[in-house]
Amino acid sequence: MRVLAISGSLRRDAYSTMVAKAASRAAPEEFDVTLFGGLGSIPGFNEDLEPDAVPEEVEELRRQIEGADALLLVTPEYNASAPGALKNAIDWASRPHGASALMGKPAAIVSSSPMPFGGVWAGQQIRKAFSITGTPVVETELAIGKVDEKFGPDGLLMDDETRLKLTALLVEMEELAGQVNQAAQEERPS
């Protein structure tokens, strides 16, 4: 299963990126998790650029989403919401209306924060956006609180409970992808 992981933070040593990498290591053997690296280069959404002048960075984001079987979004929480760069990427990927790269793409969302609640509001904000983009999301809401205490100085996840939760979330995402694919096959004319 090809999974595109997108970290919502632009910071070089971001906890969100560490969580995305930890999810890759915790993934079952049949998973191939790729981390999207171009979030910071995506320009602000501008409908005037559609359809003829869509930036190459946006086209690359759309290509990578379309090439994946599922998405894993890992978001920090800033001021009780998801970071603007991540929301901007979602806005671009949801366009053009009727041909969204996000439409029908199974997803899982992980929020994280050094605060005890783990950025749940940011995760819920992404979940709400995905309800509009037609992106099916797993039921589990994984919020990793005190994320700064879960990684060692080498950037590796030390917390076994979080590792197990990441693995379970990915398995749930794989099940959702199977359901989405089956439903799509049943809708196709014979």
N, CA and C of each residue as an Amber inpcrd file, in Angstrom:
protein
   570
   0.8440000  -1.1730000   0.0000000   0.0000000   0.0000000   0.0000000
   0.8900000   1.2370000   0.0000000   0.6850000   2.1060000  -0.9790000
   1.4660000   3.3440000  -1.0860000   0.7660000   4.4580000  -0.3030000
   1.4800000   5.0050000   0.6870000   0.9320000   6.0550000   1.5390000
   1.7830000   7.3040000   1.3830000   1.1310000   8.4200000   1.1300000
   1.8160000   9.7110000   1.1140000   1.5910000  10.3670000   2.4610000
   2.6760000  10.5960000   3.1860000   2.6020000  11.2760000   4.4800000
   2.9360000  12.7430000   4.2770000   2.1370000  13.6080000   4.8710000
   2.3620000  15.0480000   4.7720000   2.4580000  15.6090000   6.1810000
   3.6100000  16.1680000   6.4950000   3.8020000  16.8330000   7.7780000
   3.3610000  18.2800000   7.6270000   2.5320000  18.7400000   8.5540000
   2.0060000  20.0960000   8.4900000   2.9500000  21.1690000   8.9930000
   4.1350000  20.7800000   9.4130000   5.0870000  21.7570000   9.9360000
   6.2100000  22.0000000   8.9430000   6.6660000  23.2270000   8.8720000
   7.7790000  23.5770000   7.9920000   9.1220000  23.5430000   8.7170000
   9.0980000  23.4200000  10.0190000  10.3280000  23.4320000  10.8140000
  11.1630000  22.1940000  10.5020000  12.4710000  22.3680000  10.3860000
  13.3740000  21.2850000  10.0070000  13.2490000  20.0730000  10.9370000
  13.2850000  20.2790000  12.2300000  13.2110000  19.1780000  13.1960000
  11.8360000  19.1010000  13.8560000  10.8140000  19.2550000  13.0740000
   9.4390000  19.3070000  13.5800000   8.9930000  17.9750000  14.1590000
   8.2340000  18.0590000  15.2430000   7.6610000  16.8450000  15.8240000
   6.7070000  16.1660000  14.8480000   5.9800000  16.9400000  14.0640000
   5.0620000  16.3430000  13.0850000   5.8270000  15.4850000  12.0790000
   6.9670000  15.9670000  11.6450000   7.7840000  15.1920000  10.7090000
   8.3440000  13.9540000  11.3970000   8.7420000  14.0910000  12.6590000
   9.2180000  12.9270000  13.4150000   8.1130000  11.8850000  13.5450000
   6.8810000  12.3280000  13.7820000   5.7510000  11.3980000  13.8930000
   5.5130000  10.7080000  12.5520000   5.5760000  11.4600000  11.4560000
   5.3800000  10.8600000  10.1280000   6.4460000   9.8000000   9.8590000
   7.6860000  10.0880000  10.2140000   8.7610000   9.1030000  10.0240000
   8.5700000   7.9040000  10.9440000   8.1170000   8.1490000  12.1640000
   7.8420000   7.0580000  13.0980000   6.7180000   6.1690000  12.5610000
   5.7150000   6.7780000  11.9410000   4.6180000   6.0060000  11.3450000
   5.1530000   5.1250000  10.2190000   6.0820000   5.6460000   9.4460000
   6.6850000   4.8590000   8.3730000   7.3940000   3.6320000   8.9420000
   8.1230000   3.8280000  10.0280000   8.8340000   2.7090000  10.6620000
   7.8660000   1.7430000  11.3520000   6.7270000   2.2410000  11.8220000
   5.7450000   1.4000000  12.5230000   4.7690000   0.7240000  11.5660000
   4.8430000   1.0670000  10.3000000   3.8940000   0.5400000   9.3180000
   4.1080000  -0.9500000   9.0800000   3.0220000  -1.6770000   8.8340000
   3.1580000  -3.0850000   8.4520000   4.0260000  -3.2080000   7.1890000
   4.5690000  -4.3990000   6.9930000   5.5520000  -4.6440000   5.9350000
   5.0650000  -4.2620000   4.5390000   3.7680000  -4.4340000   4.2690000
   3.2500000  -4.1880000   2.9210000   3.0620000  -2.6960000   2.6120000
   3.4090000  -1.8320000   3.5430000   3.2550000  -0.3940000   3.3550000
   4.5330000   0.2200000   2.7950000   4.3450000   1.1840000   1.9220000
   5.4420000   2.0110000   1.4230000   5.0390000   3.4560000   1.7160000
   5.6190000   4.0320000   2.7690000   5.2610000   5.3780000   3.2010000
   6.3040000   6.3640000   2.6970000   5.8540000   7.3620000   1.9380000
   6.7210000   8.4010000   1.4030000   6.3400000   9.7260000   2.0490000
   7.3330000  10.4730000   2.4810000   7.0940000  11.7790000   3.0960000
   7.1550000  12.8690000   2.0360000   6.0730000  13.6300000   1.9040000
   6.0420000  14.7570000   0.9630000   6.9590000  15.8500000   1.4890000
   7.8410000  16.3400000   0.6370000   8.8370000  17.2970000   1.0960000
   8.6740000  18.7220000   0.6080000   7.6020000  19.0190000  -0.1020000
   7.5120000  20.3290000  -0.7140000   6.4790000  21.2720000  -0.1460000
   6.0210000  21.0360000   1.0730000   4.9430000  21.8610000   1.6280000
   5.3060000  23.3460000   1.6560000   6.5340000  23.6500000   2.0340000
   6.9420000  25.0460000   2.1620000   7.0750000  25.7870000   0.8390000
   7.1390000  25.0580000  -0.2690000   7.2970000  25.7190000  -1.5730000
   5.9720000  25.9710000  -2.2830000   4.8760000  25.5150000  -1.7050000
   3.5740000  25.7050000  -2.3530000   3.0950000  27.1340000  -2.1070000
   2.8550000  27.8910000  -3.1790000   2.3920000  29.2740000  -2.9970000
   0.9730000  29.3250000  -2.4540000   0.5980000  30.4620000  -1.9250000
  -0.7540000  30.6540000  -1.4170000  -1.7940000  30.3920000  -2.4910000
  -2.9000000  29.7800000  -2.0980000  -3.9530000  29.4510000  -3.0500000
  -4.4630000  30.7210000  -3.7190000  -4.5790000  30.6570000  -5.0520000
  -5.0550000  31.7870000  -5.8360000  -5.8620000  31.2440000  -7.0060000
  -7.1690000  31.4050000  -6.9270000  -8.0450000  30.8690000  -7.9580000
  -7.7810000  31.5010000  -9.3330000  -7.1570000  32.6810000  -9.3640000
  -6.8300000  33.3100000 -10.6450000  -5.8430000  32.4720000 -11.4560000
  -5.1140000  31.5810000 -10.8050000  -4.1230000  30.7600000 -11.5010000
  -4.7350000  29.5090000 -12.1450000  -6.0230000  29.2820000 -11.8820000
  -6.6900000  28.1190000 -12.4630000  -7.3580000  28.4880000 -13.7680000
  -7.4010000  27.6230000 -14.7100000  -6.7260000  26.3430000 -14.8050000
  -5.3860000  26.4230000 -15.5300000  -5.0450000  27.5750000 -16.0870000
  -3.9200000  27.6450000 -17.0190000  -2.5590000  27.9360000 -16.4060000
  -2.5020000  28.4260000 -15.1830000  -1.2100000  28.8260000 -14.6220000
  -0.9670000  28.2140000 -13.2360000  -1.4280000  26.9830000 -13.0520000
  -1.2380000  26.3150000 -11.7650000   0.2660000  26.1050000 -11.5470000
   0.7930000  26.5380000 -10.4140000   2.2290000  26.3980000 -10.1550000
   2.6830000  24.9340000 -10.1840000   3.8960000  24.7070000 -10.6470000
   4.4550000  23.3530000 -10.7400000   4.4670000  22.6540000  -9.3870000
   4.7120000  23.3930000  -8.3090000   4.7310000  22.8020000  -6.9660000
   3.3680000  22.2180000  -6.6060000   2.3200000  22.8700000  -7.0650000
   0.9580000  22.3850000  -6.8220000   0.6910000  21.1450000  -7.6660000
   1.1170000  21.1870000  -8.9130000   0.9510000  20.0210000  -9.7920000
   1.6700000  18.8120000  -9.2080000   2.8660000  19.0260000  -8.6420000
   3.6190000  17.9300000  -8.0350000   2.8680000  17.3690000  -6.8250000
   2.3190000  18.2320000  -5.9900000   1.5140000  17.7840000  -4.8540000
   0.3580000  16.9280000  -5.3480000  -0.3490000  17.4010000  -6.3330000
  -1.4960000  16.6600000  -6.8660000  -1.0600000  15.3090000  -7.4290000
   0.0640000  15.2810000  -8.1600000   0.5720000  14.0260000  -8.7260000
   0.8820000  13.0160000  -7.6190000   1.5380000  13.4960000  -6.5600000
   1.9010000  12.5760000  -5.4860000   0.6650000  12.0620000  -4.7490000
  -0.3230000  12.9070000  -4.5600000  -1.5690000  12.4530000  -3.9310000
  -2.2540000  11.4250000  -4.8190000  -2.3570000  11.7150000  -6.0990000
  -3.0230000  10.7970000  -7.0280000  -2.2920000   9.4640000  -7.1250000
  -0.9620000   9.4740000  -6.9700000  -0.1740000   8.2460000  -7.0530000
  -0.1990000   7.4030000  -5.7980000  -0.7450000   7.9340000  -4.7270000
  -0.8030000   7.2050000  -3.4630000  -2.1340000   6.4700000  -3.3280000
  -2.0980000   5.3880000  -2.5610000  -3.3300000   4.6720000  -2.2460000
  -4.0740000   5.3430000  -1.1000000  -3.3270000   6.0640000  -0.2610000
  -3.9300000   6.7090000   0.9090000  -3.0140000   7.8330000   1.3890000
  -3.5630000   8.6860000   2.2490000  -2.8330000   9.8280000   2.8040000
  -2.7430000   9.7260000   4.3160000  -1.6060000  10.1420000   4.8490000
  -1.4250000  10.2900000   6.2860000  -1.0210000  11.7360000   6.5300000
  -1.8910000  12.4950000   7.1790000  -1.5650000  13.8740000   7.5160000
  -1.1990000  13.9570000   8.9790000  -0.0740000  14.5890000   9.2550000
   0.3820000  14.7720000  10.6300000   0.4850000  16.2720000  10.8590000
  -0.3360000  16.7820000  11.7590000  -0.4070000  18.2250000  11.9390000
  -0.0700000  18.6620000  13.3590000   0.7150000  19.7260000  13.4590000
   0.8390000  20.3780000  14.7570000  -0.3890000  21.2660000  14.9610000
  -0.4580000  21.8990000  16.1100000  -1.5550000  22.8340000  16.3600000
  -0.9590000  24.1830000  16.7380000  -1.3310000  25.2060000  15.9920000
  -0.9000000  26.5720000  16.2740000  -2.1420000  27.4160000  16.5210000
  -2.2130000  28.0650000  17.6560000  -3.3510000  28.9310000  17.9700000
  -4.6900000  28.2220000  17.7740000  -4.7520000  26.9940000  18.2700000
  -5.9660000  26.1860000  18.2610000  -6.4350000  25.7880000  16.8670000
  -5.5130000  25.7430000  15.8880000  -5.9070000  25.3080000  14.5470000
  -4.7100000  24.7170000  13.8100000  -4.9840000  24.1730000  12.6510000
  -3.9270000  23.6100000  11.8130000  -3.1050000  24.7470000  11.1980000
  -1.8410000  24.4870000  10.8990000  -1.0080000  25.5210000  10.2860000
  -1.5040000  25.9050000   8.8940000  -1.2980000  27.1610000   8.5520000
  -1.7670000  27.6810000   7.2730000  -1.1970000  26.9570000   6.0720000
   0.0670000  26.5380000   6.1310000   0.6860000  25.8620000   4.9860000
  -0.0260000  24.5510000   4.6660000  -0.4390000  23.8310000   5.7030000
  -1.1400000  22.5700000   5.4860000  -2.5310000  22.8170000   4.9200000
  -3.2460000  23.7640000   5.4860000  -4.5860000  24.0910000   4.9650000
  -4.4950000  24.5900000   3.5260000  -3.4610000  25.3670000   3.2210000
  -3.2380000  25.8570000   1.8660000  -3.0490000  24.6910000   0.8940000
  -2.2590000  23.6860000   1.2910000  -2.0400000  22.5190000   0.4340000
  -3.3510000  21.7690000   0.1850000  -4.1590000  21.6580000   1.2260000
  -5.4650000  21.0060000   1.0720000  -6.3370000  21.7990000   0.1010000
  -6.3220000  23.1120000   0.2240000  -7.1210000  23.9490000  -0.6870000
  -6.6930000  23.7230000  -2.1390000  -5.3840000  23.7360000  -2.4030000
  -4.8910000  23.5220000  -3.7610000  -5.2520000  22.1210000  -4.2500000
  -5.0350000  21.0970000  -3.4090000  -5.2710000  19.7160000  -3.8320000
  -6.7480000  19.4350000  -4.0800000  -7.6210000  20.2240000  -3.4710000
  -9.0640000  20.0070000  -3.6300000  -9.6000000  20.5870000  -4.9330000
  -8.7540000  21.2510000  -5.6850000  -9.1630000  21.9080000  -6.9200000
  -8.6640000  21.1250000  -8.1260000  -9.1940000  21.3000000  -9.3090000
 -10.4100000  22.0550000  -9.5790000 -11.6450000  21.2910000  -9.1100000
 -12.6730000  22.0310000  -8.8440000 -13.9180000  21.4390000  -8.3830000
 -14.3530000  20.3450000  -9.3540000 -14.6460000  19.1920000  -8.8160000
 -15.0700000  18.0690000  -9.6490000 -13.9300000  17.1760000 -10.0990000
 -12.6900000  17.6060000  -9.9370000 -11.5250000  16.8050000 -10.3390000
 -10.4450000  16.8560000  -9.2610000 -10.8660000  16.8890000  -8.0270000
  -9.9610000  17.0020000  -6.8900000  -9.0890000  15.7610000  -6.7260000
  -7.8070000  15.9760000  -6.4200000  -6.9080000  14.8580000  -6.1130000
  -7.3020000  14.2010000  -4.7970000  -8.0580000  14.8960000  -3.9720000
  -8.4550000  14.3820000  -2.6630000  -9.7580000  13.5810000  -2.6900000
 -10.5340000  13.7400000  -3.7400000 -11.8350000  13.0860000  -3.8280000
 -11.6810000  11.5700000  -3.7630000 -12.2620000  10.9590000  -2.7330000
 -12.2370000   9.5110000  -2.5910000 -10.9240000   8.9350000  -2.0970000
  -9.9470000   9.7830000  -1.7690000  -8.6300000   9.3020000  -1.3190000
  -8.6850000   9.0200000   0.1800000  -8.5620000   7.7570000   0.6060000
  -8.6190000   7.4330000   2.0310000  -7.5080000   8.1550000   2.7990000
  -7.8150000   8.5650000   4.0220000  -6.8420000   9.3310000   4.8050000
  -6.9480000   9.0160000   6.2850000  -5.8380000   9.2810000   6.9530000
  -5.7800000   9.2430000   8.4100000  -5.1080000  10.5330000   8.8520000
  -5.5220000  11.0200000  10.0080000  -4.9940000  12.2890000  10.5280000
  -4.4140000  12.0430000  11.9150000  -3.2130000  12.5420000  12.1110000
  -2.5760000  12.5120000  13.4310000  -2.2790000  13.9560000  13.7980000
  -2.6650000  14.3490000  14.9880000  -2.2770000  15.6670000  15.4870000
  -1.2990000  15.4550000  16.6340000  -0.4310000  16.4270000  16.8300000
   0.5460000  16.3010000  17.9110000   0.8790000  17.6730000  18.4630000
   1.2380000  17.6660000  19.7350000   1.5690000  18.9160000  20.4030000
   2.3370000  18.6110000  21.6880000   3.2090000  19.5180000  22.0950000
   3.8270000  19.3760000  23.4130000   2.8050000  19.5550000  24.5420000
   1.6540000  20.0990000  24.2400000   0.5950000  20.2670000  25.2290000
  -0.1240000  18.9230000  25.4250000  -0.7550000  18.7220000  26.5770000
  -1.3560000  17.4120000  26.8870000  -2.4470000  16.9440000  25.9290000
  -3.1950000  17.8550000  25.3160000  -4.3150000  17.4410000  24.4790000
  -3.9030000  17.0260000  23.0720000  -2.6530000  17.2050000  22.7080000
  -2.1490000  16.6740000  21.4560000  -2.6610000  17.3270000  20.1930000
  -3.1290000  18.5540000  20.2670000  -3.5490000  19.2560000  19.0520000
  -4.8480000  18.7600000  18.4520000  -5.7860000  18.3210000  19.2770000
  -7.0390000  17.7650000  18.7520000  -7.8120000  18.7580000  17.8850000
  -7.7530000  20.0320000  18.2050000  -8.4970000  21.0070000  17.3980000
  -7.9470000  21.0750000  15.9780000  -6.6430000  20.9970000  15.8350000
  -6.0430000  21.0040000  14.4970000  -6.4950000  19.7680000  13.7200000
  -6.4700000  18.6110000  14.3770000  -6.9300000  17.3900000  13.7120000
  -8.3820000  17.4760000  13.2950000  -9.2030000  18.0380000  14.1670000
 -10.6210000  18.1880000  13.8370000 -10.8270000  19.1750000  12.6890000
  -9.9980000  20.2040000  12.6160000 -10.1080000  21.1660000  11.5180000
  -9.7990000  20.4890000  10.1730000  -8.7620000  19.6480000  10.1380000
  -8.4300000  18.9290000   8.9070000  -9.5490000  17.9450000   8.5660000
 -10.0580000  17.2600000   9.5680000 -11.1650000  16.3220000   9.3670000
 -12.3820000  17.0520000   8.7630000 -12.6750000  18.2380000   9.2660000
 -13.8000000  19.0310000   8.7490000 -13.5620000  19.4130000   7.2920000
 -12.3460000  19.8490000   6.9640000 -12.0250000  20.1980000   5.5730000
 -12.1900000  18.9790000   4.6700000 -11.7460000  17.8210000   5.1520000
 -11.8570000  16.6050000   4.3430000 -13.3060000  16.1750000   4.1510000
 -14.1950000  16.5490000   5.0440000 -15.6040000  16.2140000   4.8500000
 -16.1680000  16.9690000   3.6480000 -15.6010000  18.1180000   3.3520000
 -16.0390000  18.9090000   2.1960000 -15.3480000  18.4470000   0.9130000
 -14.0950000  17.9910000   1.0130000 -13.3370000  17.5980000  -0.1820000
 -13.6780000  16.1880000  -0.6550000 -14.5140000  15.4750000   0.0980000
 -14.8700000  14.1160000  -0.2940000 -13.7730000  13.1110000   0.0050000
 -12.9790000  13.4100000   1.0220000 -11.8630000  12.5510000   1.4130000
 -12.2870000  11.6960000   2.6060000 -12.4640000  10.3830000   2.4120000
 -12.8660000   9.5410000   3.5380000 -11.7370000   9.4350000   4.5630000
 -12.0730000   9.6050000   5.8330000 -11.0850000   9.6030000   6.9080000
 -11.4300000   8.4980000   7.8970000 -10.4010000   7.8120000   8.3890000
 -10.6300000   6.7640000   9.3830000 -11.3310000   7.3520000  10.5990000
 -12.0220000   6.5190000  11.3280000 -12.7630000   6.9970000  12.4990000
 -11.8500000   7.4210000  13.6390000 -10.7510000   6.7200000  13.8140000
  -9.8590000   7.0070000  14.9350000  -9.2630000   8.4030000  14.8180000
  -9.3390000   9.1460000  15.9050000  -8.6980000  10.4560000  15.9900000
  -7.4850000  10.2930000  16.8980000  -6.3020000  10.2760000  16.2970000
  -5.0800000  10.0870000  17.0680000  -4.4460000  11.4430000  17.3540000
  -4.4410000  11.8020000  18.6280000  -3.8200000  13.0520000  19.0840000
  -2.7040000  12.6730000  20.0500000  -1.4840000  13.0690000  19.7280000
  -0.3230000  12.7150000  20.5410000   0.0640000  13.9140000  21.3960000
  -0.3180000  13.8570000  22.6550000   0.0350000  14.9080000  23.5980000
   1.4370000  14.7060000  24.1490000   2.0360000  15.8010000  24.6020000
   3.4010000  15.7820000  25.1440000   4.3630000  15.0930000  24.1740000
   4.1910000  15.3910000  22.8890000   4.9860000  14.7510000  21.8420000
   6.4800000  14.9790000  22.0570000   6.8510000  16.0830000  22.6620000
   8.2640000  16.3940000  22.8940000   8.9220000  15.4110000  23.8640000
   8.1230000  14.6560000  24.6070000   8.6590000  13.6730000  25.5510000
   8.7040000  12.2630000  24.9680000   8.2560000  12.0960000  23.7420000
   8.1140000  10.7580000  23.1640000   9.2710000  10.3600000  22.2430000
  10.1580000  11.2960000  21.9500000  11.2580000  11.0300000  21.0310000
  12.6000000  11.1990000  21.7340000  13.5600000  10.3830000  21.3130000
  14.9090000  10.4960000  21.8580000  15.6870000  11.5680000  21.1320000
  16.9140000  11.8550000  21.5750000  17.7400000  12.8770000  20.9310000
  18.0910000  12.5410000  19.4750000  17.9680000  11.2510000  19.1250000
  18.2310000  10.8210000  17.7460000  17.0110000  10.9970000  16.8450000
  15.8950000  11.4890000  17.4060000  14.6760000  11.6950000  16.6280000
  13.8240000  10.4470000  16.4830000  14.2060000   9.3620000  17.1480000
  13.4400000   8.1190000  17.0550000  12.3980000   8.0520000  18.1640000
  11.2490000   7.4940000  17.8270000  10.1540000   7.3420000  18.7760000
  10.5520000   6.3470000  19.8580000  10.4490000   6.7580000  21.1150000
  10.7840000   5.9010000  22.2560000   9.5430000   5.2970000  22.8950000
   8.3770000   5.8400000  22.6220000   7.1470000   5.4710000  23.3110000
   6.4400000   4.3120000  22.5900000   6.4350000   3.1360000  23.2270000
   5.8280000   1.9550000  22.6120000   4.3240000   2.1030000  22.4020000
   3.6370000   2.7490000  23.3380000   2.1960000   2.9290000  23.2100000
   1.8630000   3.7610000  21.9640000   2.6120000   4.8300000  21.7340000
   2.3890000   5.6560000  20.5390000   2.6980000   4.8660000  19.2770000
   3.7410000   4.0620000  19.3010000   4.0980000   3.2290000  18.1420000
   2.9510000   2.2760000  17.8050000   2.3870000   1.6400000  18.8190000
   1.2670000   0.7190000  18.5930000   0.0460000   1.4480000  18.0400000
  -0.2030000   2.6490000  18.5450000  -1.3370000   3.4420000  18.0390000
  -1.1320000   3.8340000  16.5780000   0.0990000   4.1810000  16.2070000
   0.3880000   4.5180000  14.8060000   0.1640000   3.3070000  13.9080000
   0.6480000   2.1540000  14.3310000   0.4500000   0.9360000  13.5410000
  -1.0340000   0.6350000  13.3850000  -1.7880000   0.7160000  14.4770000
  -3.2270000   0.4450000  14.4220000  -3.9390000   1.4340000  13.5030000
  -3.5180000   2.6890000  13.5240000  -4.1250000   3.7030000  12.6620000
  -3.8780000   3.3740000  11.1890000  -2.6780000   2.9550000  10.8650000
  -2.3470000   2.5990000   9.4780000  -3.1310000   1.3660000   9.0240000
  -3.2910000   0.3990000   9.9010000  -4.0930000  -0.7800000   9.5690000
  -5.5460000  -0.3720000   9.3210000  -6.0590000   0.5220000  10.1460000
  -7.4260000   1.0220000   9.9460000  -7.5350000   1.7650000   8.6120000
  -6.5030000   2.5110000   8.2540000  -6.5060000   3.2290000   6.9790000
  -6.4970000   2.2370000   5.8100000  -5.7460000   1.1550000   5.9450000
  -5.7170000   0.1330000   4.8980000  -7.0980000  -0.5020000   4.7280000
  -7.7820000  -0.7500000   5.8380000  -9.1430000  -1.3040000   5.7770000
 -10.0940000  -0.3250000   5.0870000  -9.9680000   0.9570000   5.4220000
 -10.8060000   1.9730000   4.7790000 -10.5240000   2.0270000   3.2760000
  -9.2580000   1.9520000   2.9040000  -8.9000000   1.9570000   1.4750000
  -9.5440000   0.7760000   0.7570000  -9.5580000  -0.3850000   1.3970000
 -10.2070000  -1.5520000   0.8040000 -11.7000000  -1.3270000   0.6080000
 -12.3420000  -0.7150000   1.5940000 -13.7750000  -0.4220000   1.4960000
 -14.0500000   0.5820000   0.3710000 -13.2110000   1.6120000   0.2790000
 -13.3830000   2.6290000  -0.7650000 -13.2020000   1.9980000  -2.1410000
 -12.1790000   1.1600000  -2.2930000 -11.9330000   0.5070000  -3.5830000
 -13.0760000  -0.4300000  -3.9550000 -13.5780000  -1.1820000  -2.9870000
 -14.7010000  -2.0880000  -3.2610000 -15.9330000  -1.3090000  -3.6910000
 -16.2240000  -0.2120000  -2.9970000 -17.3840000   0.6010000  -3.3520000
 -17.2320000   1.1830000  -4.7580000 -16.0180000   1.5960000  -5.1070000
 -15.7760000   2.1500000  -6.4500000 -15.9810000   1.0860000  -7.5220000
 -15.5360000  -0.1540000  -7.2530000 -15.7300000  -1.2370000  -8.2140000
 -17.1970000  -1.5820000  -8.3940000 -17.9480000  -1.5460000  -7.3130000
 -19.3820000  -1.8600000  -7.3820000 -20.1590000  -0.7920000  -8.1490000
 -19.6310000   0.4400000  -8.1530000 -20.3230000   1.5290000  -8.8690000
 -20.0350000   1.5070000 -10.3580000 -18.9520000   0.8440000 -10.7730000
 -18.5980000   0.8080000 -12.1940000 -19.6220000  -0.0460000 -12.9590000
 -19.9960000   0.4230000 -14.1410000 -20.9100000  -0.3940000 -14.9550000
 -20.2170000  -1.6570000 -15.4390000 -20.9660000  -2.7390000 -15.5260000
 -20.4020000  -4.0400000 -15.9670000 -20.1860000  -4.0820000 -17.4510000
